[in-house]
Amino acid sequence: MAVFLLANDDGIHSEGLHILCNRISQLGKVYVIAPDREQSACGHAISLHRPLRMLERKIPGAAQAWEVDGTPADCVKLAIEGALLPEQPDLVISGINRGSNLGTDVLYSGTVSAAIEATLIGFPAMAVSLCDLSGDGFELAAEVAAEIAAVMLKNPLPQNTLLNINVPGVRSEELAGIAVARLGRRQYSKVIERRVDPRGKVYYWIAGEPVMNSEKDTDLDAILQNKVSVTPLQFDLTRADIIPAVSKVIDEACFATVPFKQPTGASAKNAQNTYGSALNVDDLSGGTP
Ligand code: MN
């Protein structure tokens, strides 16, 4: 029997998590771990400076469930690396989030980060979000999640890869299909709201209204067309194709001023630095990151 771990960033009491748990329990054994309160937009934060405490909860459909006073990434770490789970999951599913996680917004998303954390530890994962803040449509999104989960179990993704899934907030008869698409660029207008409190002090609120973006072949475009968007994600942000070009520019520019010990010959004429003495590169290792 397949083993699933569910997590989210909306908290242990969120409707999306409960509906997902109920649906996924038809596919196998489900464990749930989630923050004790909403943690939306906390990104990939982990708690290093305080203890984490958890409580066991009962959730219909779950073999076991825990709430944690931490972030979504904390939850996944605790469940797997902290060995709360009595067995290894075949698939980790984060969601169903109330609200979309599209385009560049994945960088802020606690939902997506919980899935990324699972992938970092070495387990297959996917994040599921419903593009409707009212929450109407969790049942449909759970159905989509279950279908894709079953496919993922049979056709595993490559290592270090996860799926980001967004389901449009429409009725099932309005759903126009599934698009596997790249991330778009999420843009907002009126991002910062400046307000004045009752005592006359100025404060700010990060808000913003999404600017409709019609760039083709993106997840944003898929949702505009009432399609489910599926985006394979990797967390290696390296722009690998320009490493040689950047290296050339950096090597030439930096050895002129930074007191590094020159490795070997090539740029020897730049070896002299403005601080007078060369620093041994070995001195740079072993420090704190
Ligand atoms: Mn959320």
py3Dmol code that shows the C-alpha trace and the ligand (Angstrom):
import py3Dmol

protein = """\
ATOM      1  CA  MET A   1       0.000   0.000   0.000  1.00  0.00           C
ATOM      2  CA  ALA A   2       1.324   3.442  -0.934  1.00  0.00           C
ATOM      3  CA  VAL A   3       2.311   5.733   1.936  1.00  0.00           C
ATOM      4  CA  PHE A   4       1.627   9.474   1.710  1.00  0.00           C
ATOM      5  CA  LEU A   5       2.747  12.369   3.862  1.00  0.00           C
ATOM      6  CA  LEU A   6       0.576  15.486   3.642  1.00  0.00           C
ATOM      7  CA  ALA A   7       1.678  18.939   4.775  1.00  0.00           C
ATOM      8  CA  ASN A   8       0.597  22.516   4.116  1.00  0.00           C
ATOM      9  CA  ASP A   9       1.102  26.146   5.067  1.00  0.00           C
ATOM     10  CA  ASP A  10      -2.515  27.042   5.869  1.00  0.00           C
ATOM     11  CA  GLY A  11      -2.408  25.117   9.128  1.00  0.00           C
ATOM     12  CA  ILE A  12      -3.675  21.845  10.547  1.00  0.00           C
ATOM     13  CA  HIS A  13      -7.300  23.033  10.630  1.00  0.00           C
ATOM     14  CA  SER A  14      -7.518  24.098   6.985  1.00  0.00           C
ATOM     15  CA  GLU A  15     -10.303  22.716   4.877  1.00  0.00           C
ATOM     16  CA  GLY A  16      -8.029  22.088   1.897  1.00  0.00           C
ATOM     17  CA  LEU A  17      -5.828  19.749   3.939  1.00  0.00           C
ATOM     18  CA  HIS A  18      -8.791  17.805   5.337  1.00  0.00           C
ATOM     19  CA  ILE A  19     -10.443  17.354   1.949  1.00  0.00           C
ATOM     20  CA  LEU A  20      -7.103  16.270   0.435  1.00  0.00           C
ATOM     21  CA  CYS A  21      -6.525  13.824   3.300  1.00  0.00           C
ATOM     22  CA  ASN A  22      -9.932  12.297   2.814  1.00  0.00           C
ATOM     23  CA  ARG A  23      -9.398  11.837  -0.932  1.00  0.00           C
ATOM     24  CA  ILE A  24      -5.793  10.580  -0.760  1.00  0.00           C
ATOM     25  CA  SER A  25      -6.739   8.039   1.916  1.00  0.00           C
ATOM     26  CA  GLN A  26      -8.520   6.169  -0.893  1.00  0.00           C
ATOM     27  CA  LEU A  27      -5.100   5.637  -2.517  1.00  0.00           C
ATOM     28  CA  GLY A  28      -3.173   4.432   0.511  1.00  0.00           C
ATOM     29  CA  LYS A  29      -2.018   5.191   4.023  1.00  0.00           C
ATOM     30  CA  VAL A  30      -1.896   8.876   4.883  1.00  0.00           C
ATOM     31  CA  TYR A  31       0.141  10.720   7.516  1.00  0.00           C
ATOM     32  CA  VAL A  32      -0.392  14.426   8.073  1.00  0.00           C
ATOM     33  CA  ILE A  33       1.905  17.045   9.554  1.00  0.00           C
ATOM     34  CA  ALA A  34       1.053  20.736   9.455  1.00  0.00           C
ATOM     35  CA  PRO A  35       1.704  24.015  11.232  1.00  0.00           C
ATOM     36  CA  ASP A  36      -0.572  24.794  14.202  1.00  0.00           C
ATOM     37  CA  ARG A  37      -1.549  28.095  12.531  1.00  0.00           C
ATOM     38  CA  GLU A  38      -1.493  29.694   9.118  1.00  0.00           C
ATOM     39  CA  GLN A  39       2.038  30.235   7.757  1.00  0.00           C
ATOM     40  CA  SER A  40       1.251  31.405   4.219  1.00  0.00           C
ATOM     41  CA  ALA A  41       4.065  33.249   2.411  1.00  0.00           C
ATOM     42  CA  CYS A  42       6.694  32.164   4.944  1.00  0.00           C
ATOM     43  CA  GLY A  43       8.760  30.682   2.137  1.00  0.00           C
ATOM     44  CA  HIS A  44      11.352  28.076   3.075  1.00  0.00           C
ATOM     45  CA  ALA A  45      11.993  29.382   6.601  1.00  0.00           C
ATOM     46  CA  ILE A  46      13.074  26.927   9.278  1.00  0.00           C
ATOM     47  CA  SER A  47      13.136  27.512  13.047  1.00  0.00           C
ATOM     48  CA  LEU A  48      16.672  27.413  14.408  1.00  0.00           C
ATOM     49  CA  HIS A  49      16.429  29.548  17.529  1.00  0.00           C
ATOM     50  CA  ARG A  50      13.660  27.928  19.517  1.00  0.00           C
ATOM     51  CA  PRO A  51      12.399  24.437  20.268  1.00  0.00           C
ATOM     52  CA  LEU A  52       9.663  22.869  18.142  1.00  0.00           C
ATOM     53  CA  ARG A  53       6.750  21.209  19.863  1.00  0.00           C
ATOM     54  CA  MET A  54       4.093  19.026  18.367  1.00  0.00           C
ATOM     55  CA  LEU A  55       0.747  17.557  19.306  1.00  0.00           C
ATOM     56  CA  GLU A  56      -0.904  14.495  17.873  1.00  0.00           C
ATOM     57  CA  ARG A  57      -4.271  15.254  16.247  1.00  0.00           C
ATOM     58  CA  LYS A  58      -7.083  13.194  14.783  1.00  0.00           C
ATOM     59  CA  ILE A  59      -7.918  13.923  11.150  1.00  0.00           C
ATOM     60  CA  PRO A  60     -10.468  11.812   9.255  1.00  0.00           C
ATOM     61  CA  GLY A  61      -8.618   9.562   6.795  1.00  0.00           C
ATOM     62  CA  ALA A  62      -5.190   9.945   8.419  1.00  0.00           C
ATOM     63  CA  ALA A  63      -3.377   7.063  10.125  1.00  0.00           C
ATOM     64  CA  GLN A  64      -1.622   9.684  12.258  1.00  0.00           C
ATOM     65  CA  ALA A  65      -1.521  13.477  12.237  1.00  0.00           C
ATOM     66  CA  TRP A  66       0.576  16.077  14.044  1.00  0.00           C
ATOM     67  CA  GLU A  67       0.458  19.823  14.441  1.00  0.00           C
ATOM     68  CA  VAL A  68       3.761  21.622  14.922  1.00  0.00           C
ATOM     69  CA  ASP A  69       4.404  25.147  16.184  1.00  0.00           C
ATOM     70  CA  GLY A  70       6.733  25.749  13.243  1.00  0.00           C
ATOM     71  CA  THR A  71       6.928  26.416   9.545  1.00  0.00           C
ATOM     72  CA  PRO A  72       5.901  24.114   6.685  1.00  0.00           C
ATOM     73  CA  ALA A  73       9.557  23.182   6.061  1.00  0.00           C
ATOM     74  CA  ASP A  74       9.980  22.469   9.807  1.00  0.00           C
ATOM     75  CA  CYS A  75       6.997  20.118   9.590  1.00  0.00           C
ATOM     76  CA  VAL A  76       8.416  18.048   6.741  1.00  0.00           C
ATOM     77  CA  LYS A  77      11.855  17.935   8.373  1.00  0.00           C
ATOM     78  CA  LEU A  78      10.376  16.741  11.645  1.00  0.00           C
ATOM     79  CA  ALA A  79       8.173  14.128  10.025  1.00  0.00           C
ATOM     80  CA  ILE A  80      10.935  12.558   7.949  1.00  0.00           C
ATOM     81  CA  GLU A  81      14.303  13.485   9.463  1.00  0.00           C
ATOM     82  CA  GLY A  82      12.909  13.594  12.985  1.00  0.00           C
ATOM     83  CA  ALA A  83      11.491  10.121  12.400  1.00  0.00           C
ATOM     84  CA  LEU A  84       7.972  10.961  13.521  1.00  0.00           C
ATOM     85  CA  LEU A  85       6.788   8.896  10.580  1.00  0.00           C
ATOM     86  CA  PRO A  86       6.936   5.190  11.338  1.00  0.00           C
ATOM     87  CA  GLU A  87       7.624   4.473   7.652  1.00  0.00           C
ATOM     88  CA  GLN A  88       8.984   6.279   4.609  1.00  0.00           C
ATOM     89  CA  PRO A  89       6.533   8.102   2.351  1.00  0.00           C
ATOM     90  CA  ASP A  90       6.189   7.182  -1.306  1.00  0.00           C
ATOM     91  CA  LEU A  91       4.941  10.685  -2.031  1.00  0.00           C
ATOM     92  CA  VAL A  92       4.736  13.946  -0.082  1.00  0.00           C
ATOM     93  CA  ILE A  93       1.834  16.242  -1.007  1.00  0.00           C
ATOM     94  CA  SER A  94       1.637  19.821   0.226  1.00  0.00           C
ATOM     95  CA  GLY A  95      -1.747  21.525   0.128  1.00  0.00           C
ATOM     96  CA  ILE A  96      -4.358  22.029  -0.891  1.00  0.00           C
ATOM     97  CA  ASN A  97      -3.490  25.673  -0.500  1.00  0.00           C
ATOM     98  CA  ARG A  98      -6.236  28.263  -0.287  1.00  0.00           C
ATOM     99  CA  GLY A  99      -5.105  30.566  -3.117  1.00  0.00           C
ATOM    100  CA  SER A 100      -2.806  30.146  -6.086  1.00  0.00           C
ATOM    101  CA  ASN A 101       0.958  29.549  -6.073  1.00  0.00           C
ATOM    102  CA  LEU A 102       1.757  30.611  -9.603  1.00  0.00           C
ATOM    103  CA  GLY A 103       4.834  31.889 -11.391  1.00  0.00           C
ATOM    104  CA  THR A 104       7.422  33.706  -9.303  1.00  0.00           C
ATOM    105  CA  ASP A 105       5.122  33.506  -6.275  1.00  0.00           C
ATOM    106  CA  VAL A 106       6.503  30.010  -5.661  1.00  0.00           C
ATOM    107  CA  LEU A 107       9.537  31.759  -4.173  1.00  0.00           C
ATOM    108  CA  TYR A 108       7.395  33.044  -1.283  1.00  0.00           C
ATOM    109  CA  SER A 109       5.171  30.021  -0.934  1.00  0.00           C
ATOM    110  CA  GLY A 110       5.167  27.927   2.224  1.00  0.00           C
ATOM    111  CA  THR A 111       3.097  25.332   0.373  1.00  0.00           C
ATOM    112  CA  VAL A 112       5.700  24.890  -2.345  1.00  0.00           C
ATOM    113  CA  SER A 113       8.536  25.055   0.205  1.00  0.00           C
ATOM    114  CA  ALA A 114       7.118  22.098   2.143  1.00  0.00           C
ATOM    115  CA  ALA A 115       7.243  20.086  -1.094  1.00  0.00           C
ATOM    116  CA  ILE A 116      10.733  21.366  -1.900  1.00  0.00           C
ATOM    117  CA  GLU A 117      11.895  20.334   1.577  1.00  0.00           C
ATOM    118  CA  ALA A 118      10.689  16.788   0.954  1.00  0.00           C
ATOM    119  CA  THR A 119      12.544  16.742  -2.363  1.00  0.00           C
ATOM    120  CA  LEU A 120      15.701  18.092  -0.689  1.00  0.00           C
ATOM    121  CA  ILE A 121      15.566  15.228   1.794  1.00  0.00           C
ATOM    122  CA  GLY A 122      15.131  12.839  -1.142  1.00  0.00           C
ATOM    123  CA  PHE A 123      11.430  12.052  -1.426  1.00  0.00           C
ATOM    124  CA  PRO A 124       9.067  12.602  -4.357  1.00  0.00           C
ATOM    125  CA  ALA A 125       6.771  15.552  -3.756  1.00  0.00           C
ATOM    126  CA  MET A 126       4.133  17.806  -5.202  1.00  0.00           C
ATOM    127  CA  ALA A 127       2.426  21.027  -4.147  1.00  0.00           C
ATOM    128  CA  VAL A 128      -1.254  21.635  -4.872  1.00  0.00           C
ATOM    129  CA  SER A 129      -3.026  24.990  -4.766  1.00  0.00           C
ATOM    130  CA  LEU A 130      -6.543  26.143  -5.525  1.00  0.00           C
ATOM    131  CA  CYS A 131      -6.768  29.452  -7.390  1.00  0.00           C
ATOM    132  CA  ASP A 132      -9.746  30.654  -5.400  1.00  0.00           C
ATOM    133  CA  LEU A 133      -9.606  32.272  -1.996  1.00  0.00           C
ATOM    134  CA  SER A 134     -13.175  31.320  -1.147  1.00  0.00           C
ATOM    135  CA  GLY A 135     -12.154  27.664  -1.042  1.00  0.00           C
ATOM    136  CA  ASP A 136     -14.984  26.565  -3.336  1.00  0.00           C
ATOM    137  CA  GLY A 137     -13.357  23.896  -5.431  1.00  0.00           C
ATOM    138  CA  PHE A 138     -11.273  21.986  -2.883  1.00  0.00           C
ATOM    139  CA  GLU A 139     -13.145  18.794  -3.842  1.00  0.00           C
ATOM    140  CA  LEU A 140     -12.231  19.230  -7.508  1.00  0.00           C
ATOM    141  CA  ALA A 141      -8.633  20.124  -6.622  1.00  0.00           C
ATOM    142  CA  ALA A 142      -8.406  17.010  -4.418  1.00  0.00           C
ATOM    143  CA  GLU A 143      -9.654  14.920  -7.320  1.00  0.00           C
ATOM    144  CA  VAL A 144      -6.984  16.401  -9.597  1.00  0.00           C
ATOM    145  CA  ALA A 145      -4.332  15.886  -6.901  1.00  0.00           C
ATOM    146  CA  ALA A 146      -5.330  12.235  -6.472  1.00  0.00           C
ATOM    147  CA  GLU A 147      -5.161  11.597 -10.226  1.00  0.00           C
ATOM    148  CA  ILE A 148      -1.719  13.166 -10.547  1.00  0.00           C
ATOM    149  CA  ALA A 149      -0.487  11.444  -7.365  1.00  0.00           C
ATOM    150  CA  ALA A 150      -1.437   8.068  -8.830  1.00  0.00           C
ATOM    151  CA  VAL A 151       0.447   8.935 -12.030  1.00  0.00           C
ATOM    152  CA  MET A 152       3.519  10.044 -10.058  1.00  0.00           C
ATOM    153  CA  LEU A 153       3.632   6.777  -8.126  1.00  0.00           C
ATOM    154  CA  LYS A 154       3.771   4.860 -11.401  1.00  0.00           C
ATOM    155  CA  ASN A 155       6.067   7.322 -13.215  1.00  0.00           C
ATOM    156  CA  PRO A 156       8.508   8.805 -10.711  1.00  0.00           C
ATOM    157  CA  LEU A 157      10.059  12.188 -11.474  1.00  0.00           C
ATOM    158  CA  PRO A 158      13.836  12.525 -11.743  1.00  0.00           C
ATOM    159  CA  GLN A 159      15.755  13.226  -8.511  1.00  0.00           C
ATOM    160  CA  ASN A 160      15.627  16.805  -7.184  1.00  0.00           C
ATOM    161  CA  THR A 161      12.407  17.541  -9.044  1.00  0.00           C
ATOM    162  CA  LEU A 162       8.893  18.200  -7.785  1.00  0.00           C
ATOM    163  CA  LEU A 163       5.562  19.180  -9.307  1.00  0.00           C
ATOM    164  CA  ASN A 164       3.770  22.448  -8.656  1.00  0.00           C
ATOM    165  CA  ILE A 165       0.076  22.099  -9.417  1.00  0.00           C
ATOM    166  CA  ASN A 166      -2.538  24.853  -9.538  1.00  0.00           C
ATOM    167  CA  VAL A 167      -6.214  24.168 -10.036  1.00  0.00           C
ATOM    168  CA  PRO A 168      -8.449  26.957 -11.362  1.00  0.00           C
ATOM    169  CA  GLY A 169     -11.349  27.990  -9.154  1.00  0.00           C
ATOM    170  CA  VAL A 170     -14.040  26.734 -11.523  1.00  0.00           C
ATOM    171  CA  ARG A 171     -16.697  24.036 -11.516  1.00  0.00           C
ATOM    172  CA  SER A 172     -15.611  20.719 -12.992  1.00  0.00           C
ATOM    173  CA  GLU A 173     -17.708  21.230 -16.144  1.00  0.00           C
ATOM    174  CA  GLU A 174     -15.795  24.480 -16.793  1.00  0.00           C
ATOM    175  CA  LEU A 175     -12.382  22.861 -16.428  1.00  0.00           C
ATOM    176  CA  ALA A 176     -10.616  23.111 -19.813  1.00  0.00           C
ATOM    177  CA  GLY A 177      -7.892  20.483 -19.360  1.00  0.00           C
ATOM    178  CA  ILE A 178      -4.359  20.245 -18.016  1.00  0.00           C
ATOM    179  CA  ALA A 179      -1.333  22.207 -19.227  1.00  0.00           C
ATOM    180  CA  VAL A 180       2.236  21.302 -18.316  1.00  0.00           C
ATOM    181  CA  ALA A 181       3.793  24.733 -18.385  1.00  0.00           C
ATOM    182  CA  ARG A 182       6.764  26.761 -17.178  1.00  0.00           C
ATOM    183  CA  LEU A 183       6.502  29.335 -14.404  1.00  0.00           C
ATOM    184  CA  GLY A 184       5.364  32.766 -15.500  1.00  0.00           C
ATOM    185  CA  ARG A 185       6.303  36.043 -13.900  1.00  0.00           C
ATOM    186  CA  ARG A 186       3.780  37.105 -11.301  1.00  0.00           C
ATOM    187  CA  GLN A 187       3.350  40.852 -11.090  1.00  0.00           C
ATOM    188  CA  TYR A 188       1.244  42.961  -8.778  1.00  0.00           C
ATOM    189  CA  SER A 189       0.037  46.528  -8.823  1.00  0.00           C
ATOM    190  CA  LYS A 190      -0.406  48.676  -5.696  1.00  0.00           C
ATOM    191  CA  VAL A 191       1.961  46.349  -3.827  1.00  0.00           C
ATOM    192  CA  ILE A 192       2.488  48.488  -0.744  1.00  0.00           C
ATOM    193  CA  GLU A 193      -0.381  50.186   0.987  1.00  0.00           C
ATOM    194  CA  ARG A 194       0.524  53.135   3.205  1.00  0.00           C
ATOM    195  CA  ARG A 195      -1.881  53.723   6.040  1.00  0.00           C
ATOM    196  CA  VAL A 196      -2.155  55.765   9.205  1.00  0.00           C
ATOM    197  CA  ASP A 197      -3.063  54.157  12.530  1.00  0.00           C
ATOM    198  CA  PRO A 198      -5.517  55.692  15.063  1.00  0.00           C
ATOM    199  CA  ARG A 199      -2.600  57.393  16.857  1.00  0.00           C
ATOM    200  CA  GLY A 200      -1.389  59.082  13.692  1.00  0.00           C
ATOM    201  CA  LYS A 201       1.551  56.763  13.050  1.00  0.00           C
ATOM    202  CA  VAL A 202       2.257  55.595   9.516  1.00  0.00           C
ATOM    203  CA  TYR A 203       2.343  51.868   8.778  1.00  0.00           C
ATOM    204  CA  TYR A 204       2.567  49.781   5.644  1.00  0.00           C
ATOM    205  CA  TRP A 205       0.801  46.683   4.439  1.00  0.00           C
ATOM    206  CA  ILE A 206       2.120  44.436   1.676  1.00  0.00           C
ATOM    207  CA  ALA A 207      -0.866  43.593  -0.492  1.00  0.00           C
ATOM    208  CA  GLY A 208      -1.244  44.113  -4.230  1.00  0.00           C
ATOM    209  CA  GLU A 209      -3.559  43.057  -6.967  1.00  0.00           C
ATOM    210  CA  PRO A 210      -2.257  40.543  -9.524  1.00  0.00           C
ATOM    211  CA  VAL A 211      -1.665  42.036 -12.950  1.00  0.00           C
ATOM    212  CA  MET A 212      -3.105  39.730 -15.565  1.00  0.00           C
ATOM    213  CA  ASN A 213      -0.219  38.315 -17.502  1.00  0.00           C
ATOM    214  CA  SER A 214      -0.933  36.767 -20.851  1.00  0.00           C
ATOM    215  CA  GLU A 215       2.562  35.420 -21.577  1.00  0.00           C
ATOM    216  CA  LYS A 216       1.944  32.154 -23.416  1.00  0.00           C
ATOM    217  CA  ASP A 217       2.959  28.685 -22.279  1.00  0.00           C
ATOM    218  CA  THR A 218       3.135  29.699 -18.625  1.00  0.00           C
ATOM    219  CA  ASP A 219       1.257  28.410 -15.596  1.00  0.00           C
ATOM    220  CA  LEU A 220      -0.420  31.828 -15.309  1.00  0.00           C
ATOM    221  CA  ASP A 221      -1.719  31.535 -18.852  1.00  0.00           C
ATOM    222  CA  ALA A 222      -2.998  28.000 -18.202  1.00  0.00           C
ATOM    223  CA  ILE A 223      -5.049  29.209 -15.229  1.00  0.00           C
ATOM    224  CA  LEU A 224      -6.444  32.112 -17.285  1.00  0.00           C
ATOM    225  CA  GLN A 225      -7.671  29.468 -19.723  1.00  0.00           C
ATOM    226  CA  ASN A 226      -9.327  27.490 -16.898  1.00  0.00           C
ATOM    227  CA  LYS A 227      -6.747  24.709 -17.192  1.00  0.00           C
ATOM    228  CA  VAL A 228      -4.954  22.912 -14.383  1.00  0.00           C
ATOM    229  CA  SER A 229      -1.301  23.983 -14.509  1.00  0.00           C
ATOM    230  CA  VAL A 230       1.457  21.482 -13.768  1.00  0.00           C
ATOM    231  CA  THR A 231       5.028  22.758 -13.531  1.00  0.00           C
ATOM    232  CA  PRO A 232       8.031  20.533 -12.843  1.00  0.00           C
ATOM    233  CA  LEU A 233      10.292  22.503 -10.491  1.00  0.00           C
ATOM    234  CA  GLN A 234      13.914  22.189  -9.436  1.00  0.00           C
ATOM    235  CA  PHE A 235      15.492  24.101  -6.581  1.00  0.00           C
ATOM    236  CA  ASP A 236      18.901  24.519  -8.182  1.00  0.00           C
ATOM    237  CA  LEU A 237      18.706  28.222  -9.063  1.00  0.00           C
ATOM    238  CA  THR A 238      22.069  28.125 -10.813  1.00  0.00           C
ATOM    239  CA  ARG A 239      22.164  29.779 -14.226  1.00  0.00           C
ATOM    240  CA  ALA A 240      24.538  27.056 -15.391  1.00  0.00           C
ATOM    241  CA  ASP A 241      24.751  28.154 -19.015  1.00  0.00           C
ATOM    242  CA  ILE A 242      26.524  31.418 -18.183  1.00  0.00           C
ATOM    243  CA  ILE A 243      29.015  30.090 -15.605  1.00  0.00           C
ATOM    244  CA  PRO A 244      31.901  30.274 -18.126  1.00  0.00           C
ATOM    245  CA  ALA A 245      31.025  33.839 -19.153  1.00  0.00           C
ATOM    246  CA  VAL A 246      30.572  35.046 -15.548  1.00  0.00           C
ATOM    247  CA  SER A 247      33.720  33.251 -14.490  1.00  0.00           C
ATOM    248  CA  LYS A 248      35.714  35.012 -17.172  1.00  0.00           C
ATOM    249  CA  VAL A 249      34.481  38.454 -16.146  1.00  0.00           C
ATOM    250  CA  ILE A 250      34.780  37.815 -12.397  1.00  0.00           C
ATOM    251  CA  ASP A 251      38.257  36.282 -12.633  1.00  0.00           C
ATOM    252  CA  GLU A 252      39.577  39.179 -14.630  1.00  0.00           C
ATOM    253  CA  ALA A 253      37.936  41.883 -12.580  1.00  0.00           C
ATOM    254  CA  CYS A 254      38.310  40.543  -9.050  1.00  0.00           C
ATOM    255  CA  PHE A 255      41.865  39.333  -8.968  1.00  0.00           C
ATOM    256  CA  ALA A 256      42.855  42.894  -9.608  1.00  0.00           C
ATOM    257  CA  THR A 257      41.563  44.061  -6.204  1.00  0.00           C
ATOM    258  CA  VAL A 258      40.582  41.215  -3.851  1.00  0.00           C
ATOM    259  CA  PRO A 259      43.484  39.775  -1.809  1.00  0.00           C
ATOM    260  CA  PHE A 260      43.127  36.166  -2.910  1.00  0.00           C
ATOM    261  CA  LYS A 261      46.089  33.957  -3.412  1.00  0.00           C
ATOM    262  CA  GLN A 262      46.398  33.316  -7.141  1.00  0.00           C
ATOM    263  CA  PRO A 263      45.790  29.650  -7.953  1.00  0.00           C
ATOM    264  CA  THR A 264      48.175  29.222 -10.857  1.00  0.00           C
ATOM    265  CA  GLY A 265      49.881  31.158 -13.628  1.00  0.00           C
ATOM    266  CA  ALA A 266      47.207  32.416 -15.976  1.00  0.00           C
ATOM    267  CA  SER A 267      46.289  35.763 -14.435  1.00  0.00           C
ATOM    268  CA  ALA A 268      49.562  36.078 -12.547  1.00  0.00           C
ATOM    269  CA  LYS A 269      49.957  39.687 -13.536  1.00  0.00           C
ATOM    270  CA  ASN A 270      46.798  40.490 -11.529  1.00  0.00           C
ATOM    271  CA  ALA A 271      48.062  38.647  -8.465  1.00  0.00           C
ATOM    272  CA  GLN A 272      49.284  41.745  -6.748  1.00  0.00           C
ATOM    273  CA  ASN A 273      46.441  43.135  -4.711  1.00  0.00           C
ATOM    274  CA  THR A 274      45.655  46.460  -3.183  1.00  0.00           C
ATOM    275  CA  TYR A 275      46.019  45.163   0.376  1.00  0.00           C
ATOM    276  CA  GLY A 276      49.657  44.352  -0.084  1.00  0.00           C
ATOM    277  CA  SER A 277      49.613  40.729   1.045  1.00  0.00           C
ATOM    278  CA  ALA A 278      47.968  37.708  -0.440  1.00  0.00           C
ATOM    279  CA  LEU A 279      45.448  35.796   1.689  1.00  0.00           C
ATOM    280  CA  ASN A 280      45.847  32.054   1.550  1.00  0.00           C
ATOM    281  CA  VAL A 281      42.676  30.513   0.134  1.00  0.00           C
ATOM    282  CA  ASP A 282      42.921  27.809   2.793  1.00  0.00           C
ATOM    283  CA  ASP A 283      42.183  30.514   5.365  1.00  0.00           C
ATOM    284  CA  LEU A 284      38.753  30.932   3.816  1.00  0.00           C
ATOM    285  CA  SER A 285      37.638  27.397   4.500  1.00  0.00           C
ATOM    286  CA  GLY A 286      36.261  26.258   7.818  1.00  0.00           C
ATOM    287  CA  GLY A 287      34.538  29.507   8.686  1.00  0.00           C
ATOM    288  CA  THR A 288      30.834  29.823   9.271  1.00  0.00           C
ATOM    289  CA  PRO A 289      28.744  30.215   6.142  1.00  0.00           C
TER     290      PRO A 289
END
"""
ligand_1 = """\
1
MN
Mn -1.328 29.200 2.258
"""
view = py3Dmol.view(width=600, height=400)
view.addModel(protein, "pdb")
view.setStyle({"model": 0}, {"cartoon": {"style": "trace"}})
view.addModel(ligand_1, "xyz")
view.setStyle({"model": 1}, {"stick": {}})
view.zoomTo()
view.show()
